[in-house]
Amino acid sequence: MTSYFLYFEPADQHPTWLVVAVFFVPLVGGIALYLYKTRHARLWRRGIYPPNLKFTEDNLLEAYLALGSLLILLDYSGSRKKTQYINGYFNRFFTKANYNFGDSLLFSMRHPIKFKTVCDWLVKHLETEGERAQVIYFLTGIGMLDGNISDRELKFLDLTSQHLNLPKEHLKRIISIYSNYRKAEEKNKKETKSVTVNARKYAHILGVSENPTSKEVKSAYRNLVKEHHPDRFERASKAQRLIAEDKFREIREAYEFWDRRLKGQNEHRVRSG
């Protein structure tokens, strides 16, 4: 019976380069892989929103959260209410996102992001003004929770709007809508006539006076549709489409209310005349 013996050459007889390759290349490769995998976390801890992050719903949510946490840090009063607002907003619109809200918020608060780096990422991936305006609506909603926007919050919103390449009138109109809407809510508490309540509410949604003309209503509606119509968000994320659909539904409801109301007033004048 033939026997076979395996013979291994002692390690000290192998070429030096081979020994180095066997033992050190995997080590170097492992370190390189670790550094590659953790590069985003390292940037974040330095206050930089990773510019090469892919555009996903999770990463868009993190961008919203990074800006929202900066706004909370500017005025920590009412932080609990602001946190609840942000969480509710994400639960409503970012239905496919995979994240732990508590952990993400704490991380964003402990490692504040330089807002320009977030805006640069958003501008890179949000192609239309309507998509970028959604960010300002979100942030203004947080700032208005306590009834007013402080000077520091206003400066933050203004700079964010500028870095998102939005026209100045966008921020003014959005703040006006929120501000007037809150005033309308206060007045509505003292009134019971639903028609009066709805007229005021829908006027502020369209951004018109509480006694608008048909021309003003149609002009305001056309401008808002250009920005918020869901068809303009075909290539956007599901969260962005949901936000646009919700806003467009609100705008259309406001327009239909005022269209019926003004037509009824005109018919009444014709009959009276």
C-alpha positions in Angstrom: 0.0 0.0 0.0 1.4 3.3 -1.0 1.6 6.1 1.6 1.5 9.8 0.7 3.0 12.4 3.0 2.2 16.1 2.7 5.3 18.3 3.0 5.1 21.9 4.0 8.1 24.1 3.5 9.0 26.0 6.8 7.8 29.6 6.8 11.3 31.0 7.1 12.1 29.4 3.8 9.4 31.4 1.9 10.2 34.7 0.2 9.8 37.7 2.4 7.3 39.3 0.1 5.0 36.3 0.2 5.0 36.3 4.0 4.1 40.0 4.0 1.4 39.4 1.5 -0.2 36.5 3.4 -0.2 38.2 6.8 -0.4 41.9 6.2 -2.5 42.4 3.0 -5.7 41.1 4.7 -5.0 43.3 7.7 -4.6 46.4 5.6 -7.6 45.4 3.5 -9.7 45.1 6.6 -8.6 48.5 7.9 -9.4 50.1 4.6 -12.8 48.4 4.4 -13.6 49.6 8.0 -12.5 53.2 7.1 -14.7 53.1 4.0 -17.7 51.8 5.9 -17.4 54.4 8.6 -16.5 57.4 6.5 -20.0 58.9 6.7 -20.1 58.6 10.5 -16.7 60.4 10.7 -17.9 63.2 8.5 -21.1 63.6 10.5 -19.2 63.8 13.8 -17.2 66.7 12.2 -20.4 68.5 11.4 -20.5 67.6 7.7 -23.5 66.0 6.0 -21.8 63.4 3.8 -21.9 64.9 0.3 -21.7 61.5 -1.5 -24.7 59.9 0.3 -27.1 58.4 -2.2 -30.6 59.9 -2.5 -32.8 57.6 -0.5 -35.9 58.2 1.7 -33.8 57.4 4.8 -31.1 59.9 3.8 -33.7 62.6 2.9 -35.3 62.1 6.3 -31.9 62.5 8.0 -31.3 65.7 6.1 -34.7 67.0 7.3 -33.9 65.9 10.9 -30.4 67.5 10.8 -32.0 70.9 9.9 -34.9 70.4 12.3 -32.5 69.7 15.2 -30.5 72.8 14.4 -33.7 74.9 14.7 -34.5 73.3 18.0 -31.1 74.1 19.3 -31.6 77.8 18.4 -34.5 78.0 20.7 -34.8 75.0 23.1 -38.0 76.3 24.7 -40.9 74.1 23.7 -38.5 71.4 22.5 -40.8 68.6 23.5 -43.6 70.0 21.4 -41.2 70.5 18.5 -39.9 67.0 18.8 -43.5 65.6 18.7 -44.2 67.7 15.7 -41.1 66.3 13.8 -41.9 62.7 14.8 -45.5 63.1 13.7 -44.4 64.7 10.4 -42.1 61.8 9.7 -44.7 59.2 10.6 -47.2 60.8 8.3 -45.0 61.3 5.2 -41.9 59.2 5.5 -43.8 55.9 5.7 -41.1 53.8 4.1 -38.2 55.2 6.1 -36.2 52.8 8.3 -34.9 54.7 11.3 -35.0 55.0 15.1 -36.4 58.5 15.7 -35.0 58.8 19.2 -31.5 57.7 18.4 -31.4 59.8 15.2 -32.6 62.9 17.0 -30.1 62.5 19.9 -27.2 62.0 17.5 -28.2 65.1 15.5 -28.4 67.2 18.7 -25.0 65.9 19.9 -23.3 66.3 16.6 -24.9 69.4 15.0 -24.5 69.6 11.2 -23.2 72.7 9.4 -26.5 73.6 7.7 -24.8 74.6 4.5 -23.5 71.0 4.0 -27.1 69.7 4.4 -28.4 72.3 2.0 -25.7 71.5 -0.6 -26.8 67.8 -0.5 -30.4 68.8 -0.8 -29.8 71.2 -3.7 -27.8 68.4 -5.5 -30.8 66.0 -5.2 -33.9 68.1 -5.1 -34.2 69.5 -8.7 -37.3 71.7 -8.5 -38.2 74.7 -6.3 -41.3 72.8 -5.1 -39.2 70.0 -3.7 -36.9 72.5 -1.9 -39.8 74.6 -0.7 -41.1 71.6 1.1 -38.1 71.8 3.4 -38.9 75.4 4.3 -42.5 74.6 5.0 -41.3 71.9 7.4 -38.9 74.2 9.2 -41.3 77.1 9.4 -43.9 74.7 10.9 -41.4 73.9 13.7 -40.6 77.6 14.3 -44.2 78.6 14.4 -45.3 76.1 17.0 -44.9 78.6 19.8 -46.7 81.3 17.9 -43.9 83.4 16.6 -40.5 83.0 14.9 -37.7 84.6 16.8 -35.0 86.7 15.1 -32.5 83.9 15.3 -35.0 81.4 13.8 -35.8 83.9 11.1 -32.2 84.3 10.2 -31.7 80.6 10.1 -34.7 80.1 7.8 -33.6 83.0 5.6 -30.1 81.5 5.2 -31.4 78.0 4.6 -33.8 79.4 2.0 -30.9 81.2 0.3 -28.7 78.1 0.3 -31.6 76.1 -1.2 -31.7 78.6 -4.1 -35.3 79.7 -3.4 -36.6 83.2 -4.2 -37.0 85.5 -1.3 -40.7 85.7 -1.7 -41.0 82.0 -1.0 -40.0 82.4 2.6 -42.1 85.5 3.1 -45.2 83.8 1.7 -44.7 80.6 3.8 -44.2 82.6 7.0 -47.2 84.7 6.1 -49.4 81.6 5.6 -48.4 80.1 8.9 -48.6 83.4 10.8 -52.0 84.3 9.4 -53.3 80.8 9.8 -52.5 80.9 13.6 -54.2 84.3 13.9 -57.2 82.8 12.1 -57.2 79.9 14.6 -57.3 82.3 17.5 -60.2 84.2 15.9 -62.0 81.0 15.1 -62.0 80.0 18.8 -64.4 83.0 19.4 -66.6 82.3 16.3 -69.0 79.5 15.6 -70.1 80.3 12.0 -68.4 77.6 9.9 -68.6 79.6 6.7 -66.6 82.5 8.3 -64.1 80.1 9.8 -63.5 78.3 6.5 -63.3 81.6 4.5 -60.5 82.8 6.7 -58.7 79.5 6.8 -58.9 79.0 3.0 -57.9 82.6 2.3 -54.6 82.1 4.2 -53.9 78.8 2.5 -54.1 80.6 -0.8 -52.2 83.6 0.5 -54.9 86.1 -0.4 -56.8 88.6 1.7 -60.0 87.6 3.6 -62.1 89.4 1.0 -60.4 88.5 -2.3 -61.5 89.0 -5.9 -62.0 86.1 -8.3 -58.9 87.2 -10.2 -56.8 87.2 -7.0 -58.0 83.7 -6.1 -57.3 82.3 -9.6 -53.9 83.9 -9.8 -52.9 82.6 -6.4 -54.1 79.1 -7.2 -52.2 79.0 -10.5 -49.0 80.0 -8.8 -49.4 77.4 -6.0 -50.3 74.7 -8.5 -47.1 75.3 -10.4 -45.1 74.6 -7.2 -47.1 71.8 -5.5 -48.9 69.8 -8.2 -48.1 66.1 -7.7 -47.2 65.7 -11.4 -44.1 67.8 -10.7 -42.9 65.2 -8.2 -43.0 62.2 -10.5 -39.2 61.5 -9.9 -39.3 62.4 -6.3 -39.3 60.1 -3.3 -42.5 58.7 -1.9 -42.3 61.0 1.1 -42.0 64.1 -1.2 -45.0 62.9 -3.3 -47.1 62.4 -0.2 -46.2 65.9 1.1 -47.0 67.4 -2.3 -50.3 65.5 -2.5 -51.3 66.7 0.9 -50.5 70.3 0.2 -52.1 70.2 -3.2 -55.3 68.7 -1.7 -55.4 71.6 0.8 -54.8 74.2 -2.0 -57.5 72.7 -4.3 -60.0 72.6 -1.4 -59.3 76.3 -0.6 -59.7 77.2 -4.3 -63.0 75.3 -4.7 -64.4 77.0 -1.6 -63.6 80.5 -2.8 -64.6 79.7 -6.3 -68.1 78.6 -5.1 -68.3 81.5 -2.7 -67.5 84.2 -5.2 -69.8 82.7 -7.8 -72.6 82.7 -5.3 -71.9 86.3 -4.4 -72.0 87.3 -8.1 -75.2 85.5 -8.7 -76.7 87.2 -5.6 -75.7 90.6 -6.9 -77.2 89.8 -10.4 -80.5 88.8 -8.8 -80.5 91.8 -6.5 -79.7 94.2 -9.3 
